[in-house]
């Protein structure tokens, strides 16, 4: 009975203390608080990450390492920016999880503050008890009202502390399970500016980029020169973005500039007579293009952006679970504008070889000197910028690599995990029949045509 009474008394003190610091009201939104028959308080949290294993926290809990020190000041004070970064990163945390993380962290701090206060109170009581022991004879000590009151207060503090320590452990585990999954902040210069580019451009922009639309072997489609003089179909979004910066100076505060566009590309690829079948070389396709403008102060700025673009390309193709290689192209393989160029090739089982799926080029000041792309220093002086371009995703060839790499023996295709949320399926099954079959003349093997009969 005494034990049960002590538990109830301790629980009453605990609940009063938690109400005093606002923990109980805060818990209602994300937890159920249950009181067991013996007086223990059990808190069941409703967290999106409740069942996720946190190996780092387990490693710390076992004493193998110190607790991570996360920058929760920023998470609490700049919550909207943290949510914005979270949404852009497209991780497994949800927008509303950030609010839960902040609430749990604040509750944890209040509990820790209360623990620190009780620890100090326990030290004072211990010192008071020690003084009373020294002042009284052992035979009369138990008759001291002050001694009995101090001992009782000490017991209450210890019971309350044990409860709060359990609360701290539980809150701490929930905190780390969620907060450790928050993404890093995004550097303000890393974000890309999304752009829309025209399909039709004047020849001057092409030539400024190092592409000659009117040369004999050009892959550029030109409109009827009598009706639409000097208008050409863009073969890459790079030309349209470069045209946007043509005859303009970028303020040095905004450098480097990173842009991205999704555009339709038109190329006379099959006119070369190579690989006229399939998706590898087509007249018309969609492509996501990255284009950057940097300063030229140290001479390293554009190379740093080139490496950044290549790193993004490798991240994309790795997430698609492709087998690819990065080639640092020799001089003989460089186009006129490129100072340095990387090609990325993916293994395509149907071809039995690697096929190019992307490239990245540092054009230094080649395009900027032709298109008059400058940047303005703080003092107002103008200098030629450097330009960098890279393909993030060329749709037809990525489709080839994905379909052939992930095809199963039964003809079905496993969807890479990174694409499953967008396609809402894990496997593309082989169709049982062809709803529409090409029977025209432009095919490797011709089927017999029906004989003409006269009725």
Rosetta blueprint (number, residue, H / E / L):
1 X L
2 X H
3 X H
4 X H
5 X H
6 X H
7 X H
8 X H
9 X H
10 X H
11 X H
12 X H
13 X H
14 X H
15 X H
16 X H
17 X H
18 X H
19 X H
20 X H
21 X L
22 X L
23 X H
24 X H
25 X H
26 X H
27 X H
28 X L
29 X L
30 X L
31 X E
32 X E
33 X E
34 X E
35 X E
36 X L
37 X L
38 X L
39 X L
40 X L
41 X E
42 X E
43 X E
44 X E
45 X E
46 X L
47 X L
48 X L
49 X L
50 X L
51 X L
52 X L
53 X L
54 X L
55 X H
56 X H
57 X H
58 X H
59 X H
60 X H
61 X H
62 X L
63 X L
64 X L
65 X L
66 X L
67 X L
68 X L
69 X L
70 X L
71 X L
72 X H
73 X H
74 X H
75 X H
76 X H
77 X H
78 X L
79 X H
80 X H
81 X H
82 X H
83 X H
84 X H
85 X H
86 X H
87 X H
88 X H
89 X H
90 X L
91 X L
92 X L
93 X L
94 X L
95 X H
96 X H
97 X H
98 X H
99 X H
100 X H
101 X H
102 X H
103 X H
104 X H
105 X H
106 X H
107 X H
108 X H
109 X H
110 X H
111 X H
112 X H
113 X H
114 X H
115 X H
116 X H
117 X H
118 X H
119 X H
120 X H
121 X H
122 X H
123 X H
124 X H
125 X H
126 X H
127 X H
128 X H
129 X H
130 X H
131 X H
132 X H
133 X H
134 X H
135 X H
136 X L
137 X L
138 X H
139 X H
140 X H
141 X H
142 X L
143 X L
144 X L
145 X H
146 X H
147 X H
148 X H
149 X H
150 X H
151 X H
152 X H
153 X H
154 X H
155 X H
156 X H
157 X H
158 X H
159 X H
160 X H
161 X H
162 X H
163 X H
164 X H
165 X H
166 X H
167 X H
168 X H
169 X H
170 X H
171 X H
172 X H
173 X H
174 X H
175 X H
176 X H
177 X H
178 X H
179 X H
180 X L
181 X L
182 X L
183 X L
184 X L
185 X L
186 X L
187 X L
188 X L
189 X L
190 X L
191 X L
192 X L
193 X E
194 X E
195 X E
196 X L
197 X L
198 X L
199 X L
200 X E
201 X E
202 X E
203 X H
204 X H
205 X H
206 X H
207 X H
208 X H
209 X L
210 X L
211 X L
212 X L
213 X L
214 X L
215 X L
216 X L
217 X L
218 X L
219 X L
220 X L
221 X L
222 X E
223 X L
224 X L
225 X L
226 X L
227 X L
228 X L
229 X L
230 X L
231 X E
232 X E
233 X E
234 X L
235 X L
236 X L
237 X H
238 X H
239 X H
240 X H
241 X H
242 X H
243 X H
244 X H
245 X H
246 X L
247 X L
248 X E
249 X E
250 X E
251 X E
252 X H
253 X H
254 X H
255 X L
256 X L
257 X E
258 X E
259 X E
260 X E
261 X E
262 X E
263 X E
264 X E
265 X E
266 X E
267 X L
268 X L
269 X H
270 X H
271 X H
272 X H
273 X L
274 X L
275 X L
276 X L
277 X L
278 X L
279 X L
280 X L
281 X L
282 X L
283 X L
284 X E
285 X E
286 X E
287 X E
288 X E
289 X E
290 X E
291 X E
292 X E
293 X E
294 X E
295 X L
296 X L
297 X L
298 X L
299 X L
300 X L
301 X H
302 X H
303 X H
304 X H
305 X H
306 X H
307 X H
308 X H
309 X H
310 X H
311 X H
312 X H
313 X H
314 X H
315 X H
316 X H
317 X H
318 X H
319 X H
320 X L
321 X L
322 X L
323 X L
324 X E
325 X E
326 X E
327 X E
328 X E
329 X L
330 X L
331 X H
332 X H
333 X H
334 X L
335 X L
336 X L
337 X L
338 X L
339 X L
340 X E
341 X E
342 X E
343 X E
344 X E
345 X E
346 X E
347 X E
348 X E
349 X L
350 X L
351 X L
352 X L
353 X E
354 X E
355 X E
356 X E
357 X E
358 X E
359 X E
360 X E
361 X E
362 X E
363 X L
364 X L
365 X L
366 X H
367 X H
368 X H
369 X H
370 X H
371 X H
372 X L
373 X E
374 X E
375 X E
376 X E
377 X L
378 X L
379 X L
380 X L
381 X L
382 X E
383 X E
384 X E
385 X L
386 X E
387 X E
388 X E
389 X E
390 X E
391 X E
392 X E
393 X E
394 X E
395 X H
396 X H
397 X H
398 X H
399 X H
400 X H
401 X H
402 X H
403 X H
404 X H
405 X H
406 X L
407 X E
408 X L
409 X L
410 X L
411 X L
412 X L
413 X E
414 X E
415 X L
416 X L
417 X H
418 X H
419 X H
420 X H
421 X H
422 X H
423 X H
424 X L
425 X L
426 X L
427 X E
428 X E
429 X L
430 X L
431 X L
432 X L
433 X L
434 X L
435 X L
436 X L
437 X L
438 X L
439 X L
440 X L
441 X L
442 X L
443 X L
444 X L
445 X L
446 X L
447 X L
448 X L
449 X L
450 X L
451 X L
452 X L
453 X L
454 X L
455 X L
